[in-house]
């Protein structure tokens, strides 16, 4: 897991790169609502490393999840697996 900066046609997003597979890269973007997106590996050239420490980004995402869903028990399963 590492912090990333993802450039798209819609803007620049910051987040966590969860896994890198053969076809897809899974990202958690720091935006409301929190969700995990799949990006094709062909778009890896638009993803670059960020200087923020991973622990700080995980803490921020956990706080955002608690704000959005009330408790971590109410958060979706895929977000809980990464943040807990």
C-alpha atoms as one frame of an Amber mdcrd trajectory, in Angstrom:
protein
   0.000   0.000   0.000   1.375   3.414  -0.938   0.122   6.960  -1.335  -0.479
   8.115  -4.883  -1.535  11.050  -7.004  -3.876  10.084  -9.877  -4.335  12.484
 -12.812  -7.529  12.276 -14.899  -9.416  14.498 -17.309 -11.529  15.618 -14.346
  -8.680  16.649 -12.050  -6.001  15.319  -9.737  -6.953  12.901  -6.964  -4.924
  11.764  -3.960  -5.360   8.385  -2.355  -4.006   4.937  -1.563  -2.976   2.261
  -4.021  -4.287  -0.922  -2.443  -3.321  -3.678  -4.889  -1.742  -4.000  -8.299
  -2.907  -6.923 -10.381  -2.342  -8.119 -13.912  -5.269  -6.136 -15.354  -6.311
  -3.586 -12.730  -4.929  -1.292 -10.027  -7.236  -0.786  -7.033  -7.277   2.733
  -5.562  -9.039   4.392  -2.637  -9.457   8.071  -3.467  -9.677  10.768  -0.805
 -13.085  12.181  -1.685 -16.666  11.878  -0.466 -18.190   9.284  -0.722 -15.236
   7.015  -0.081 -15.054   4.218  -2.649 -12.552   1.839  -4.157 -12.071   2.221
  -7.898 -10.424  -0.086 -10.410  -8.092   1.512 -12.943  -6.692  -0.483 -15.886
  -2.948  -1.041 -15.677  -2.618   0.717 -19.041  -3.383   3.961 -17.166  -0.519
   3.421 -14.689   1.401   6.229 -16.399  -1.108   8.695 -14.867  -0.378   7.482
 -11.336   2.654   8.890  -9.536   3.925   8.597  -5.957   2.899  11.164  -3.374
   5.083  12.455  -0.540   2.468  12.092   2.221   3.140   9.255   4.686   0.851
   6.238   4.301  -0.115   6.206   7.978  -1.406   9.779   7.791  -3.498   9.023
   4.692  -4.956   5.875   6.295  -5.864   7.896   9.397  -7.566  10.543   7.241
  -9.532   7.927   5.285 -10.621   6.216   8.499 -11.873   9.524   9.893 -13.714
  10.236   6.619 -15.333   6.769   6.702 -16.535   7.319  10.258 -17.996  10.688
   9.247 -19.719   9.253   6.174 -21.077   6.015   7.639 -21.412   6.874  11.348
 -19.335   3.915  12.544 -16.847   1.598  10.899 -19.369  -1.228  11.342 -21.644
   0.514   8.827 -18.889   1.015   6.235 -18.774  -1.295   3.186 -16.815  -4.524
   3.527 -14.085  -3.637   1.032 -13.291  -0.350   2.815 -13.235  -1.995   6.262
 -10.756  -4.652   5.091  -8.266  -2.020   4.013  -8.620   0.506   6.825  -8.935
  -1.779   9.848
